[in-house]
Amino acid sequence: MMDQKMKMEVPAQIREFAETSVEQAEKAISSFMESASKSVAMVPGPMTDVAKQTLAITVTASAGKDALSEKPETI
């Protein structure tokens, strides 16, 4: 168990780098999801339903990740 008096401060530069990295990753995933959604909409046939279901599962997983990605102030 960690002593409450022994908290580590994360340097501002490290925190900024991490936040920027997360933002870039979120933008890349969002762009990928948008492109995948457009591609699925353009493809006719029986696989379209499977692709739409897969995409819906991926979007749900992404939303779950967002709910878990709170940024703590200290470690």
mmCIF file of the N, C-alpha and C atoms, coordinates in Angstrom:
data_MODEL
# 
_entry.id   MODEL 
# 
loop_
_atom_site.group_PDB 
_atom_site.id 
_atom_site.type_symbol 
_atom_site.label_atom_id 
_atom_site.label_alt_id 
_atom_site.label_comp_id 
_atom_site.label_asym_id 
_atom_site.label_entity_id 
_atom_site.label_seq_id 
_atom_site.pdbx_PDB_ins_code 
_atom_site.Cartn_x 
_atom_site.Cartn_y 
_atom_site.Cartn_z 
_atom_site.occupancy 
_atom_site.B_iso_or_equiv 
_atom_site.pdbx_formal_charge 
_atom_site.auth_seq_id 
_atom_site.auth_comp_id 
_atom_site.auth_asym_id 
_atom_site.auth_atom_id 
_atom_site.pdbx_PDB_model_num 
ATOM 1   N N  . MET A 1 1  ? 0.835   -1.181 0.000   1.00 0.00 ? 1  MET A N  1 
ATOM 2   C CA . MET A 1 1  ? 0.000   0.000  0.000   1.00 0.00 ? 1  MET A CA 1 
ATOM 3   C C  . MET A 1 1  ? 0.880   1.245  0.000   1.00 0.00 ? 1  MET A C  1 
ATOM 4   N N  . MET A 1 2  ? 0.571   2.200  -0.844  1.00 0.00 ? 2  MET A N  1 
ATOM 5   C CA . MET A 1 2  ? 1.381   3.399  -0.977  1.00 0.00 ? 2  MET A CA 1 
ATOM 6   C C  . MET A 1 2  ? 1.004   4.439  0.071   1.00 0.00 ? 2  MET A C  1 
ATOM 7   N N  . ASP A 1 3  ? 2.023   5.005  0.697   1.00 0.00 ? 3  ASP A N  1 
ATOM 8   C CA . ASP A 1 3  ? 1.795   6.056  1.689   1.00 0.00 ? 3  ASP A CA 1 
ATOM 9   C C  . ASP A 1 3  ? 1.277   7.306  0.985   1.00 0.00 ? 3  ASP A C  1 
ATOM 10  N N  . GLN A 1 4  ? 0.234   7.892  1.505   1.00 0.00 ? 4  GLN A N  1 
ATOM 11  C CA . GLN A 1 4  ? -0.376  9.067  0.889   1.00 0.00 ? 4  GLN A CA 1 
ATOM 12  C C  . GLN A 1 4  ? 0.582   10.257 0.858   1.00 0.00 ? 4  GLN A C  1 
ATOM 13  N N  . LYS A 1 5  ? 1.573   10.271 1.725   1.00 0.00 ? 5  LYS A N  1 
ATOM 14  C CA . LYS A 1 5  ? 2.533   11.375 1.763   1.00 0.00 ? 5  LYS A CA 1 
ATOM 15  C C  . LYS A 1 5  ? 3.574   11.262 0.653   1.00 0.00 ? 5  LYS A C  1 
ATOM 16  N N  . MET A 1 6  ? 3.684   10.083 0.045   1.00 0.00 ? 6  MET A N  1 
ATOM 17  C CA . MET A 1 6  ? 4.709   9.846  -0.973  1.00 0.00 ? 6  MET A CA 1 
ATOM 18  C C  . MET A 1 6  ? 4.122   9.887  -2.374  1.00 0.00 ? 6  MET A C  1 
ATOM 19  N N  . LYS A 1 7  ? 3.597   11.007 -2.769  1.00 0.00 ? 7  LYS A N  1 
ATOM 20  C CA . LYS A 1 7  ? 3.049   11.159 -4.115  1.00 0.00 ? 7  LYS A CA 1 
ATOM 21  C C  . LYS A 1 7  ? 4.124   11.711 -5.039  1.00 0.00 ? 7  LYS A C  1 
ATOM 22  N N  . MET A 1 8  ? 4.183   11.168 -6.238  1.00 0.00 ? 8  MET A N  1 
ATOM 23  C CA . MET A 1 8  ? 5.129   11.658 -7.234  1.00 0.00 ? 8  MET A CA 1 
ATOM 24  C C  . MET A 1 8  ? 4.444   12.675 -8.126  1.00 0.00 ? 8  MET A C  1 
ATOM 25  N N  . GLU A 1 9  ? 5.121   13.731 -8.413  1.00 0.00 ? 9  GLU A N  1 
ATOM 26  C CA . GLU A 1 9  ? 4.626   14.721 -9.349  1.00 0.00 ? 9  GLU A CA 1 
ATOM 27  C C  . GLU A 1 9  ? 5.177   14.383 -10.728 1.00 0.00 ? 9  GLU A C  1 
ATOM 28  N N  . VAL A 1 10 ? 4.321   14.439 -11.731 1.00 0.00 ? 10 VAL A N  1 
ATOM 29  C CA . VAL A 1 10 ? 4.751   14.200 -13.105 1.00 0.00 ? 10 VAL A CA 1 
ATOM 30  C C  . VAL A 1 10 ? 5.178   15.547 -13.684 1.00 0.00 ? 10 VAL A C  1 
ATOM 31  N N  . PRO A 1 11 ? 6.409   15.627 -14.192 1.00 0.00 ? 11 PRO A N  1 
ATOM 32  C CA . PRO A 1 11 ? 6.871   16.898 -14.756 1.00 0.00 ? 11 PRO A CA 1 
ATOM 33  C C  . PRO A 1 11 ? 5.940   17.376 -15.869 1.00 0.00 ? 11 PRO A C  1 
ATOM 34  N N  . ALA A 1 12 ? 5.784   18.679 -15.970 1.00 0.00 ? 12 ALA A N  1 
ATOM 35  C CA . ALA A 1 12 ? 4.872   19.287 -16.942 1.00 0.00 ? 12 ALA A CA 1 
ATOM 36  C C  . ALA A 1 12 ? 5.192   18.853 -18.367 1.00 0.00 ? 12 ALA A C  1 
ATOM 37  N N  . GLN A 1 13 ? 6.472   18.758 -18.706 1.00 0.00 ? 13 GLN A N  1 
ATOM 38  C CA . GLN A 1 13 ? 6.857   18.359 -20.067 1.00 0.00 ? 13 GLN A CA 1 
ATOM 39  C C  . GLN A 1 13 ? 6.419   16.929 -20.377 1.00 0.00 ? 13 GLN A C  1 
ATOM 40  N N  . ILE A 1 14 ? 6.554   16.038 -19.419 1.00 0.00 ? 14 ILE A N  1 
ATOM 41  C CA . ILE A 1 14 ? 6.144   14.646 -19.613 1.00 0.00 ? 14 ILE A CA 1 
ATOM 42  C C  . ILE A 1 14 ? 4.627   14.577 -19.755 1.00 0.00 ? 14 ILE A C  1 
ATOM 43  N N  . ARG A 1 15 ? 3.920   15.299 -18.888 1.00 0.00 ? 15 ARG A N  1 
ATOM 44  C CA . ARG A 1 15 ? 2.457   15.325 -18.933 1.00 0.00 ? 15 ARG A CA 1 
ATOM 45  C C  . ARG A 1 15 ? 1.977   15.871 -20.292 1.00 0.00 ? 15 ARG A C  1 
ATOM 46  N N  . GLU A 1 16 ? 2.597   16.967 -20.752 1.00 0.00 ? 16 GLU A N  1 
ATOM 47  C CA . GLU A 1 16 ? 2.216   17.566 -22.036 1.00 0.00 ? 16 GLU A CA 1 
ATOM 48  C C  . GLU A 1 16 ? 2.475   16.604 -23.191 1.00 0.00 ? 16 GLU A C  1 
ATOM 49  N N  . PHE A 1 17 ? 3.630   15.927 -23.166 1.00 0.00 ? 17 PHE A N  1 
ATOM 50  C CA . PHE A 1 17 ? 3.960   14.951 -24.198 1.00 0.00 ? 17 PHE A CA 1 
ATOM 51  C C  . PHE A 1 17 ? 2.938   13.820 -24.231 1.00 0.00 ? 17 PHE A C  1 
ATOM 52  N N  . ALA A 1 18 ? 2.589   13.312 -23.056 1.00 0.00 ? 18 ALA A N  1 
ATOM 53  C CA . ALA A 1 18 ? 1.622   12.212 -22.970 1.00 0.00 ? 18 ALA A CA 1 
ATOM 54  C C  . ALA A 1 18 ? 0.250   12.655 -23.475 1.00 0.00 ? 18 ALA A C  1 
ATOM 55  N N  . GLU A 1 19 ? -0.182  13.838 -23.075 1.00 0.00 ? 19 GLU A N  1 
ATOM 56  C CA . GLU A 1 19 ? -1.490  14.337 -23.510 1.00 0.00 ? 19 GLU A CA 1 
ATOM 57  C C  . GLU A 1 19 ? -1.524  14.537 -25.021 1.00 0.00 ? 19 GLU A C  1 
ATOM 58  N N  . THR A 1 20 ? -0.441  15.079 -25.574 1.00 0.00 ? 20 THR A N  1 
ATOM 59  C CA . THR A 1 20 ? -0.363  15.278 -27.025 1.00 0.00 ? 20 THR A CA 1 
ATOM 60  C C  . THR A 1 20 ? -0.391  13.939 -27.750 1.00 0.00 ? 20 THR A C  1 
ATOM 61  N N  . SER A 1 21 ? 0.325   12.963 -27.220 1.00 0.00 ? 21 SER A N  1 
ATOM 62  C CA . SER A 1 21 ? 0.347   11.630 -27.837 1.00 0.00 ? 21 SER A CA 1 
ATOM 63  C C  . SER A 1 21 ? -1.034  10.994 -27.837 1.00 0.00 ? 21 SER A C  1 
ATOM 64  N N  . VAL A 1 22 ? -1.748  11.114 -26.726 1.00 0.00 ? 22 VAL A N  1 
ATOM 65  C CA . VAL A 1 22 ? -3.093  10.551 -26.627 1.00 0.00 ? 22 VAL A CA 1 
ATOM 66  C C  . VAL A 1 22 ? -4.032  11.262 -27.600 1.00 0.00 ? 22 VAL A C  1 
ATOM 67  N N  . GLU A 1 23 ? -3.942  12.588 -27.673 1.00 0.00 ? 23 GLU A N  1 
ATOM 68  C CA . GLU A 1 23 ? -4.794  13.345 -28.598 1.00 0.00 ? 23 GLU A CA 1 
ATOM 69  C C  . GLU A 1 23 ? -4.543  12.924 -30.040 1.00 0.00 ? 23 GLU A C  1 
ATOM 70  N N  . GLN A 1 24 ? -3.269  12.768 -30.413 1.00 0.00 ? 24 GLN A N  1 
ATOM 71  C CA . GLN A 1 24 ? -2.933  12.346 -31.777 1.00 0.00 ? 24 GLN A CA 1 
ATOM 72  C C  . GLN A 1 24 ? -3.462  10.952 -32.068 1.00 0.00 ? 24 GLN A C  1 
ATOM 73  N N  . ALA A 1 25 ? -3.342  10.053 -31.113 1.00 0.00 ? 25 ALA A N  1 
ATOM 74  C CA . ALA A 1 25 ? -3.850  8.688  -31.293 1.00 0.00 ? 25 ALA A CA 1 
ATOM 75  C C  . ALA A 1 25 ? -5.367  8.696  -31.433 1.00 0.00 ? 25 ALA A C  1 
ATOM 76  N N  . GLU A 1 26 ? -6.047  9.507  -30.624 1.00 0.00 ? 26 GLU A N  1 
ATOM 77  C CA . GLU A 1 26 ? -7.506  9.589  -30.714 1.00 0.00 ? 26 GLU A CA 1 
ATOM 78  C C  . GLU A 1 26 ? -7.941  10.144 -32.075 1.00 0.00 ? 26 GLU A C  1 
ATOM 79  N N  . LYS A 1 27 ? -7.230  11.152 -32.587 1.00 0.00 ? 27 LYS A N  1 
ATOM 80  C CA . LYS A 1 27 ? -7.554  11.705 -33.905 1.00 0.00 ? 27 LYS A CA 1 
ATOM 81  C C  . LYS A 1 27 ? -7.337  10.664 -34.997 1.00 0.00 ? 27 LYS A C  1 
ATOM 82  N N  . ALA A 1 28 ? -6.248  9.901  -34.888 1.00 0.00 ? 28 ALA A N  1 
ATOM 83  C CA . ALA A 1 28 ? -5.958  8.876  -35.894 1.00 0.00 ? 28 ALA A CA 1 
ATOM 84  C C  . ALA A 1 28 ? -7.029  7.791  -35.879 1.00 0.00 ? 28 ALA A C  1 
ATOM 85  N N  . ILE A 1 29 ? -7.430  7.361  -34.693 1.00 0.00 ? 29 ILE A N  1 
ATOM 86  C CA . ILE A 1 29 ? -8.473  6.329  -34.591 1.00 0.00 ? 29 ILE A CA 1 
ATOM 87  C C  . ILE A 1 29 ? -9.797  6.857  -35.115 1.00 0.00 ? 29 ILE A C  1 
ATOM 88  N N  . SER A 1 30 ? -10.116 8.102  -34.786 1.00 0.00 ? 30 SER A N  1 
ATOM 89  C CA . SER A 1 30 ? -11.355 8.707  -35.261 1.00 0.00 ? 30 SER A CA 1 
ATOM 90  C C  . SER A 1 30 ? -11.373 8.782  -36.785 1.00 0.00 ? 30 SER A C  1 
ATOM 91  N N  . SER A 1 31 ? -10.260 9.188  -37.362 1.00 0.00 ? 31 SER A N  1 
ATOM 92  C CA . SER A 1 31 ? -10.156 9.267  -38.820 1.00 0.00 ? 31 SER A CA 1 
ATOM 93  C C  . SER A 1 31 ? -10.296 7.884  -39.451 1.00 0.00 ? 31 SER A C  1 
ATOM 94  N N  . PHE A 1 32 ? -9.655  6.884  -38.844 1.00 0.00 ? 32 PHE A N  1 
ATOM 95  C CA . PHE A 1 32 ? -9.760  5.516  -39.338 1.00 0.00 ? 32 PHE A CA 1 
ATOM 96  C C  . PHE A 1 32 ? -11.198 5.029  -39.281 1.00 0.00 ? 32 PHE A C  1 
ATOM 97  N N  . MET A 1 33 ? -11.869 5.282  -38.147 1.00 0.00 ? 33 MET A N  1 
ATOM 98  C CA . MET A 1 33 ? -13.248 4.829  -37.975 1.00 0.00 ? 33 MET A CA 1 
ATOM 99  C C  . MET A 1 33 ? -14.174 5.502  -39.004 1.00 0.00 ? 33 MET A C  1 
ATOM 100 N N  . GLU A 1 34 ? -13.952 6.783  -39.242 1.00 0.00 ? 34 GLU A N  1 
ATOM 101 C CA . GLU A 1 34 ? -14.762 7.504  -40.224 1.00 0.00 ? 34 GLU A CA 1 
ATOM 102 C C  . GLU A 1 34 ? -14.556 6.924  -41.626 1.00 0.00 ? 34 GLU A C  1 
ATOM 103 N N  . SER A 1 35 ? -13.305 6.669  -41.977 1.00 0.00 ? 35 SER A N  1 
ATOM 104 C CA . SER A 1 35 ? -12.999 6.085  -43.292 1.00 0.00 ? 35 SER A CA 1 
ATOM 105 C C  . SER A 1 35 ? -13.580 4.676  -43.419 1.00 0.00 ? 35 SER A C  1 
ATOM 106 N N  . ALA A 1 36 ? -13.469 3.888  -42.356 1.00 0.00 ? 36 ALA A N  1 
ATOM 107 C CA . ALA A 1 36 ? -14.017 2.530  -42.380 1.00 0.00 ? 36 ALA A CA 1 
ATOM 108 C C  . ALA A 1 36 ? -15.532 2.572  -42.538 1.00 0.00 ? 36 ALA A C  1 
ATOM 109 N N  . SER A 1 37 ? -16.165 3.492  -41.843 1.00 0.00 ? 37 SER A N  1 
ATOM 110 C CA . SER A 1 37 ? -17.619 3.619  -41.934 1.00 0.00 ? 37 SER A CA 1 
ATOM 111 C C  . SER A 1 37 ? -18.054 3.981  -43.357 1.00 0.00 ? 37 SER A C  1 
ATOM 112 N N  . LYS A 1 38 ? -17.333 4.910  -43.968 1.00 0.00 ? 38 LYS A N  1 
ATOM 113 C CA . LYS A 1 38 ? -17.654 5.308  -45.346 1.00 0.00 ? 38 LYS A CA 1 
ATOM 114 C C  . LYS A 1 38 ? -17.441 4.144  -46.311 1.00 0.00 ? 38 LYS A C  1 
ATOM 115 N N  . SER A 1 39 ? -16.375 3.386  -46.094 1.00 0.00 ? 39 SER A N  1 
ATOM 116 C CA . SER A 1 39 ? -16.086 2.242  -46.957 1.00 0.00 ? 39 SER A CA 1 
ATOM 117 C C  . SER A 1 39 ? -17.167 1.179  -46.846 1.00 0.00 ? 39 SER A C  1 
ATOM 118 N N  . VAL A 1 40 ? -17.607 0.900  -45.629 1.00 0.00 ? 40 VAL A N  1 
ATOM 119 C CA . VAL A 1 40 ? -18.646 -0.107 -45.404 1.00 0.00 ? 40 VAL A CA 1 
ATOM 120 C C  . VAL A 1 40 ? -19.938 0.323  -46.094 1.00 0.00 ? 40 VAL A C  1 
ATOM 121 N N  . ALA A 1 41 ? -20.243 1.608  -46.028 1.00 0.00 ? 41 ALA A N  1 
ATOM 122 C CA . ALA A 1 41 ? -21.474 2.109  -46.638 1.00 0.00 ? 41 ALA A CA 1 
ATOM 123 C C  . ALA A 1 41 ? -21.450 1.972  -48.161 1.00 0.00 ? 41 ALA A C  1 
ATOM 124 N N  . MET A 1 42 ? -20.265 1.969  -48.749 1.00 0.00 ? 42 MET A N  1 
ATOM 125 C CA . MET A 1 42 ? -20.144 1.914  -50.207 1.00 0.00 ? 42 MET A CA 1 
ATOM 126 C C  . MET A 1 42 ? -20.170 0.485  -50.751 1.00 0.00 ? 42 MET A C  1 
ATOM 127 N N  . VAL A 1 43 ? -19.901 -0.506 -49.916 1.00 0.00 ? 43 VAL A N  1 
ATOM 128 C CA . VAL A 1 43 ? -19.790 -1.888 -50.383 1.00 0.00 ? 43 VAL A CA 1 
ATOM 129 C C  . VAL A 1 43 ? -21.153 -2.581 -50.320 1.00 0.00 ? 43 VAL A C  1 
ATOM 130 N N  . PRO A 1 44 ? -21.668 -2.998 -51.456 1.00 0.00 ? 44 PRO A N  1 
ATOM 131 C CA . PRO A 1 44 ? -22.938 -3.729 -51.436 1.00 0.00 ? 44 PRO A CA 1 
ATOM 132 C C  . PRO A 1 44 ? -22.702 -5.214 -51.164 1.00 0.00 ? 44 PRO A C  1 
ATOM 133 N N  . GLY A 1 45 ? -23.718 -5.890 -50.696 1.00 0.00 ? 45 GLY A N  1 
ATOM 134 C CA . GLY A 1 45 ? -23.622 -7.340 -50.543 1.00 0.00 ? 45 GLY A CA 1 
ATOM 135 C C  . GLY A 1 45 ? -23.821 -7.803 -49.116 1.00 0.00 ? 45 GLY A C  1 
ATOM 136 N N  . PRO A 1 46 ? -23.813 -9.130 -48.949 1.00 0.00 ? 46 PRO A N  1 
ATOM 137 C CA . PRO A 1 46 ? -24.095 -9.727 -47.640 1.00 0.00 ? 46 PRO A CA 1 
ATOM 138 C C  . PRO A 1 46 ? -23.033 -9.416 -46.588 1.00 0.00 ? 46 PRO A C  1 
ATOM 139 N N  . MET A 1 47 ? -21.817 -9.147 -46.977 1.00 0.00 ? 47 MET A N  1 
ATOM 140 C CA . MET A 1 47 ? -20.756 -8.849 -46.003 1.00 0.00 ? 47 MET A CA 1 
ATOM 141 C C  . MET A 1 47 ? -20.936 -7.474 -45.383 1.00 0.00 ? 47 MET A C  1 
ATOM 142 N N  . THR A 1 48 ? -21.757 -6.640 -45.985 1.00 0.00 ? 48 THR A N  1 
ATOM 143 C CA . THR A 1 48 ? -21.981 -5.303 -45.441 1.00 0.00 ? 48 THR A CA 1 
ATOM 144 C C  . THR A 1 48 ? -22.537 -5.378 -44.030 1.00 0.00 ? 48 THR A C  1 
ATOM 145 N N  . ASP A 1 49 ? -23.489 -6.267 -43.777 1.00 0.00 ? 49 ASP A N  1 
ATOM 146 C CA . ASP A 1 49 ? -24.060 -6.398 -42.438 1.00 0.00 ? 49 ASP A CA 1 
ATOM 147 C C  . ASP A 1 49 ? -23.011 -6.840 -41.419 1.00 0.00 ? 49 ASP A C  1 
ATOM 148 N N  . VAL A 1 50 ? -22.173 -7.780 -41.808 1.00 0.00 ? 50 VAL A N  1 
ATOM 149 C CA . VAL A 1 50 ? -21.121 -8.249 -40.912 1.00 0.00 ? 50 VAL A CA 1 
ATOM 150 C C  . VAL A 1 50 ? -20.142 -7.109 -40.621 1.00 0.00 ? 50 VAL A C  1 
ATOM 151 N N  . ALA A 1 51 ? -19.767 -6.380 -41.652 1.00 0.00 ? 51 ALA A N  1 
ATOM 152 C CA . ALA A 1 51 ? -18.839 -5.264 -41.469 1.00 0.00 ? 51 ALA A CA 1 
ATOM 153 C C  . ALA A 1 51 ? -19.457 -4.185 -40.584 1.00 0.00 ? 51 ALA A C  1 
ATOM 154 N N  . LYS A 1 52 ? -20.744 -3.913 -40.765 1.00 0.00 ? 52 LYS A N  1 
ATOM 155 C CA . LYS A 1 52 ? -21.416 -2.909 -39.924 1.00 0.00 ? 52 LYS A CA 1 
ATOM 156 C C  . LYS A 1 52 ? -21.453 -3.358 -38.467 1.00 0.00 ? 52 LYS A C  1 
ATOM 157 N N  . GLN A 1 53 ? -21.695 -4.638 -38.228 1.00 0.00 ? 53 GLN A N  1 
ATOM 158 C CA . GLN A 1 53 ? -21.712 -5.154 -36.855 1.00 0.00 ? 53 GLN A CA 1 
ATOM 159 C C  . GLN A 1 53 ? -20.323 -5.063 -36.223 1.00 0.00 ? 53 GLN A C  1 
ATOM 160 N N  . THR A 1 54 ? -19.304 -5.400 -37.000 1.00 0.00 ? 54 THR A N  1 
ATOM 161 C CA . THR A 1 54 ? -17.932 -5.319 -36.514 1.00 0.00 ? 54 THR A CA 1 
ATOM 162 C C  . THR A 1 54 ? -17.567 -3.882 -36.184 1.00 0.00 ? 54 THR A C  1 
ATOM 163 N N  . LEU A 1 55 ? -17.951 -2.968 -37.051 1.00 0.00 ? 55 LEU A N  1 
ATOM 164 C CA . LEU A 1 55 ? -17.689 -1.555 -36.824 1.00 0.00 ? 55 LEU A CA 1 
ATOM 165 C C  . LEU A 1 55 ? -18.414 -1.065 -35.580 1.00 0.00 ? 55 LEU A C  1 
ATOM 166 N N  . ALA A 1 56 ? -19.656 -1.493 -35.365 1.00 0.00 ? 56 ALA A N  1 
ATOM 167 C CA . ALA A 1 56 ? -20.417 -1.096 -34.181 1.00 0.00 ? 56 ALA A CA 1 
ATOM 168 C C  . ALA A 1 56 ? -19.737 -1.593 -32.906 1.00 0.00 ? 56 ALA A C  1 
ATOM 169 N N  . ILE A 1 57 ? -19.207 -2.805 -32.941 1.00 0.00 ? 57 ILE A N  1 
ATOM 170 C CA . ILE A 1 57 ? -18.490 -3.347 -31.778 1.00 0.00 ? 57 ILE A CA 1 
ATOM 171 C C  . ILE A 1 57 ? -17.232 -2.521 -31.507 1.00 0.00 ? 57 ILE A C  1 
ATOM 172 N N  . THR A 1 58 ? -16.530 -2.155 -32.560 1.00 0.00 ? 58 THR A N  1 
ATOM 173 C CA . THR A 1 58 ? -15.315 -1.357 -32.409 1.00 0.00 ? 58 THR A CA 1 
ATOM 174 C C  . THR A 1 58 ? -15.631 0.016  -31.836 1.00 0.00 ? 58 THR A C  1 
ATOM 175 N N  . VAL A 1 59 ? -16.707 0.641  -32.302 1.00 0.00 ? 59 VAL A N  1 
ATOM 176 C CA . VAL A 1 59 ? -17.113 1.949  -31.788 1.00 0.00 ? 59 VAL A CA 1 
ATOM 177 C C  . VAL A 1 59 ? -17.485 1.842  -30.313 1.00 0.00 ? 59 VAL A C  1 
ATOM 178 N N  . THR A 1 60 ? -18.177 0.775  -29.942 1.00 0.00 ? 60 THR A N  1 
ATOM 179 C CA . THR A 1 60 ? -18.552 0.561  -28.544 1.00 0.00 ? 60 THR A CA 1 
ATOM 180 C C  . THR A 1 60 ? -17.303 0.397  -27.679 1.00 0.00 ? 60 THR A C  1 
ATOM 181 N N  . ALA A 1 61 ? -16.333 -0.352 -28.162 1.00 0.00 ? 61 ALA A N  1 
ATOM 182 C CA . ALA A 1 61 ? -15.083 -0.540 -27.419 1.00 0.00 ? 61 ALA A CA 1 
ATOM 183 C C  . ALA A 1 61 ? -14.343 0.782  -27.277 1.00 0.00 ? 61 ALA A C  1 
ATOM 184 N N  . SER A 1 62 ? -14.362 1.588  -28.323 1.00 0.00 ? 62 SER A N  1 
ATOM 185 C CA . SER A 1 62 ? -13.716 2.896  -28.276 1.00 0.00 ? 62 SER A CA 1 
ATOM 186 C C  . SER A 1 62 ? -14.384 3.798  -27.246 1.00 0.00 ? 62 SER A C  1 
ATOM 187 N N  . ALA A 1 63 ? -15.707 3.749  -27.168 1.00 0.00 ? 63 ALA A N  1 
ATOM 188 C CA . ALA A 1 63 ? -16.440 4.553  -26.181 1.00 0.00 ? 63 ALA A CA 1 
ATOM 189 C C  . ALA A 1 63 ? -16.086 4.100  -24.771 1.00 0.00 ? 63 ALA A C  1 
ATOM 190 N N  . GLY A 1 64 ? -15.917 2.805  -24.578 1.00 0.00 ? 64 GLY A N  1 
ATOM 191 C CA . GLY A 1 64 ? -15.513 2.292  -23.274 1.00 0.00 ? 64 GLY A CA 1 
ATOM 192 C C  . GLY A 1 64 ? -14.131 2.771  -22.882 1.00 0.00 ? 64 GLY A C  1 
ATOM 193 N N  . LYS A 1 65 ? -13.239 2.837  -23.850 1.00 0.00 ? 65 LYS A N  1 
ATOM 194 C CA . LYS A 1 65 ? -11.895 3.349  -23.593 1.00 0.00 ? 65 LYS A CA 1 
ATOM 195 C C  . LYS A 1 65 ? -11.958 4.804  -23.167 1.00 0.00 ? 65 LYS A C  1 
ATOM 196 N N  . ASP A 1 66 ? -12.817 5.591  -23.789 1.00 0.00 ? 66 ASP A N  1 
ATOM 197 C CA . ASP A 1 66 ? -12.965 6.996  -23.432 1.00 0.00 ? 66 ASP A CA 1 
ATOM 198 C C  . ASP A 1 66 ? -13.431 7.163  -21.996 1.00 0.00 ? 66 ASP A C  1 
ATOM 199 N N  . ALA A 1 67 ? -14.312 6.295  -21.564 1.00 0.00 ? 67 ALA A N  1 
ATOM 200 C CA . ALA A 1 67 ? -14.819 6.378  -20.191 1.00 0.00 ? 67 ALA A CA 1 
ATOM 201 C C  . ALA A 1 67 ? -13.726 6.049  -19.174 1.00 0.00 ? 67 ALA A C  1 
ATOM 202 N N  . LEU A 1 68 ? -12.753 5.254  -19.574 1.00 0.00 ? 68 LEU A N  1 
ATOM 203 C CA . LEU A 1 68 ? -11.680 4.856  -18.658 1.00 0.00 ? 68 LEU A CA 1 
ATOM 204 C C  . LEU A 1 68 ? -10.455 5.763  -18.697 1.00 0.00 ? 68 LEU A C  1 
ATOM 205 N N  . SER A 1 69 ? -10.418 6.715  -19.619 1.00 0.00 ? 69 SER A N  1 
ATOM 206 C CA . SER A 1 69 ? -9.208  7.505  -19.813 1.00 0.00 ? 69 SER A CA 1 
ATOM 207 C C  . SER A 1 69 ? -9.236  8.838  -19.082 1.00 0.00 ? 69 SER A C  1 
ATOM 208 N N  . GLU A 1 70 ? -9.535  8.788  -17.798 1.00 0.00 ? 70 GLU A N  1 
ATOM 209 C CA . GLU A 1 70 ? -9.468  10.007 -16.995 1.00 0.00 ? 70 GLU A CA 1 
ATOM 210 C C  . GLU A 1 70 ? -8.007  10.306 -16.737 1.00 0.00 ? 70 GLU A C  1 
ATOM 211 N N  . LYS A 1 71 ? -7.660  11.591 -16.685 1.00 0.00 ? 71 LYS A N  1 
ATOM 212 C CA . LYS A 1 71 ? -6.281  12.006 -16.504 1.00 0.00 ? 71 LYS A CA 1 
ATOM 213 C C  . LYS A 1 71 ? -6.045  12.401 -15.046 1.00 0.00 ? 71 LYS A C  1 
ATOM 214 N N  . PRO A 1 72 ? -5.315  11.561 -14.289 1.00 0.00 ? 72 PRO A N  1 
ATOM 215 C CA . PRO A 1 72 ? -5.049  11.920 -12.897 1.00 0.00 ? 72 PRO A CA 1 
ATOM 216 C C  . PRO A 1 72 ? -4.060  13.076 -12.805 1.00 0.00 ? 72 PRO A C  1 
ATOM 217 N N  . GLU A 1 73 ? -4.163  13.872 -11.776 1.00 0.00 ? 73 GLU A N  1 
ATOM 218 C CA . GLU A 1 73 ? -3.255  15.002 -11.573 1.00 0.00 ? 73 GLU A CA 1 
ATOM 219 C C  . GLU A 1 73 ? -1.920  14.568 -11.012 1.00 0.00 ? 73 GLU A C  1 
ATOM 220 N N  . THR A 1 74 ? -1.923  13.561 -10.142 1.00 0.00 ? 74 THR A N  1 
ATOM 221 C CA . THR A 1 74 ? -0.673  13.058 -9.567  1.00 0.00 ? 74 THR A CA 1 
ATOM 222 C C  . THR A 1 74 ? -0.707  11.538 -9.565  1.00 0.00 ? 74 THR A C  1 
ATOM 223 N N  . ILE A 1 75 ? 0.475   10.967 -9.460  1.00 0.00 ? 75 ILE A N  1 
ATOM 224 C CA . ILE A 1 75 ? 0.563   9.507  -9.404  1.00 0.00 ? 75 ILE A CA 1 
ATOM 225 C C  . ILE A 1 75 ? 0.900   9.109  -7.996  1.00 0.00 ? 75 ILE A C  1 
# 
